[in-house]
Amino acid sequence: MIDIRSFRDFVRLFYIFRRPFFIALWVTVAAITAGAFFMPPKYASEARLLIKPGRENLTVPLDSGDRQTYMAYSAQRDPIADDEKMLTGRPVLLQVARLYIAELNQQAPGPQSWKQVLKARLKDTGMATLEAFRSFTVVLGLTEPQSPEERLANKLADKFKVTHSPGSNVMELVFEWDDPVVAQRIMQTWVKVYTDERTTVLGRKSLVAFYDGKVRDADQQIESMKGQMRARLEQINGVSVEERLTALTKRLNELRDRQAEALAERTSIEQGVAFAVGKAKTLSSEVVSEREMGLGPNWIALSTQLAELRRQRTDALRTYKETSPAVLSLNESIASVEAQLKAEDRNTQRAERRTPNELGTLLARNQLEKSVRLSELKSMTATFDHEIELLTQARAKVLANEPELARLEQGLQVAEKSRLLYLDSLEKARIDQALDDSRINNIAVIEAATLNPARTGPKSLLLLLLALPAGGIVGLVVVYLSALLDQRIHDGGRIESRFGVPLWSTVKEISAGAEDNDFHASLHRIYGTLPLDRVAQSGLTLGLTSSRVGEGVSFIVQRLTLLLQAQGLKVRVNPESGPAQPGEVVLLDASNLLSNREAFLRLGKADLIVLVVEARASVVPVVDNALGVLRTAFRKVDGVILNRRRFEVPPRVLRFFQR
């Protein structure tokens, strides 16, 4: 636990973990130097292949257009990736490994230097050891047995790289090996095997027969569909479904229009006939053509009688007065006759001539004509209904056959189009077969396998130059990790925040007779922390304890005794009995708290309990445990004294930073 507050603390951190730093530094430098001198060199052979789009590397659907000589790059699918997979595929790898092993077996051993002989023997020994270990793991079932070709193929796959830039049709091949000549030869073999294998695998020897069979199948399918269509069209009695449906629909519409007109006319005629029959019943069969009219005899008699009564009244008035009974009787008779005359018809028919009723005759004639027309309409309507029923059945039959005919027609169109495509593809397949027979493909070697005598790795000079900086970086990383994992307490900067106990003082580590002002200042800080007023009134018992032996409790008690006595106080250390008296300080040495049972008995008498922690030796979990034990036993811990604190930075370095 180190409190980092300035750059000096980082320098101190370096000096604290200086040993791990230098161990990591020199181990890293030694490893890099050994790699620079002893790692086998690597030589790279490069080649470039141009993949011309248009043949094997394109997978496009059949179409009626000509094959494109150039296909634009697509971000969704990169056809060069297929060639890369074929180039690094297992068949090509195994064949290259097999050819390389056969070539090695045929080579005669040439003159070799002692270094080459030693290297070969070491290599053989290592291979034998590795083979024995591999056999042992196979027996245990941890790995599977592999042939030398498969193991060499895996090694070749690790050494081989193929890349291409986005949108580019050029594959860049790189192969690394420990010998530039062997690397060039393997690269040449690889390219040759790839082109041969690709031509053999992707050859179109069977496409001609395939497309020829497909054309014949298409012809048979077309003929079968035409026969089915012919039978269906004979059933519906038409040349096509559309034409037959159009004719039937047009005829049905015409018949329905005429049927509606006939029904409307029939209804109107029936209503007219019914009206004429009703009217004919109300008409008489004969009418009066001539009539002779004259005065009625009753009216003439009453007129004559009235005239006679008026004459008698006139004669009576010559003799009698108006009020006489005779005149009054005549007045009543005259009034009675006048009333009868008014009620009697003046004119009367004397003779008439009757003829047949012409309106009834006309109604009867019209009724007969409309009955005949109504009979014609009924017959016409029945004919229309029968024909509509037949047409409806024929239309339903056409509609029932229409899906199958549509399917047959669509299938016929597809089959005819497929036949044309198959014919076009058959011609292309014949051309491709001729090209394959001539071993012509769309791969061009624009850069053959190169011989590069300059090594690609390791860069020995660069490794030597970077060895020391890399070692320093690794050492700093080790220092950082050590600081993260370090649980020791180096200073008191974070003790109070970490443990919740106040820090009384940090006592500097001193050698024999090397006391200085910093050391005495730390002791005086402990003296200043004591409750001196309590010492004067009732005395003070101070218990000093530690989690283990050797953390400096006795040293602190001894030095603190001398300081208190120098201040004029009476001091007793571990008295047998009796509490502290006024003006007296009792110091209790209770070290080794976790193993010494008497320490608890002494601390039970203390007024203040202080835990002494040794810097660079005590760790955080142990201090936590000791504080927990003290809090459990005495419910309090009054302070912590950090003993033997050392500032690891040398004085000359400190003076350099103080300039």
Secondary structure, DSSP 8 states (H G I E B T S, - for coil): -----SHHHHHHHHHHTHHHHHHHHHHHHHHHHHHHHHS--BEEEEEEEEE-TTSTT------SS---S-----SS--HHHHHHHHHTSHHHHHHHHHHHHHHHHH-------HHHHHHHHHHHHHHHHHHHHHHHHHHHTSS----HHHHHHHHHHHHEEEE--TT--EEEEEEEESSHHHHHHHHHHHHHHHHHHHHHHT--TTHHHHHHHHHHHHHHHHHHHHHHHHHHHHHHTSS-HHHHHHHHHHHHHHHHHHHHHHHHHHHHHHHHHHHHHHHHHHS-SEEEEEEEEEE-HHHHHHHHHHHHHHHHHHHHHHHS-TTSHHHHHHHHHHHHHHHHHHHS-SEEEEEEEEEE-HHHHHHHHHHHHHHHHHHHHHHHHHHHHHHHHHHHHHHHHHHHHHHHHHHHHHHHHHHHHHHHHHHHHHHHHHHHHHHHHTT--SEEEEE------S--B--HHHHHHHHHHHHHHHHHHHHHHHHHH--B---STTHHHHHSS-EEEEEE---TT---HHHHHHHHHHHHHS-HHHHHHH-EEEEEE-SSTTSSHHHHHHHHHHHHHHTT-EEEES-SS----TTEEEEEEE--TTT-THHHHHHTT-SEEEEEEETTT-BHHHHHHHHHHHHHHHS---EEEEEEE---S-HHHHHHHT-
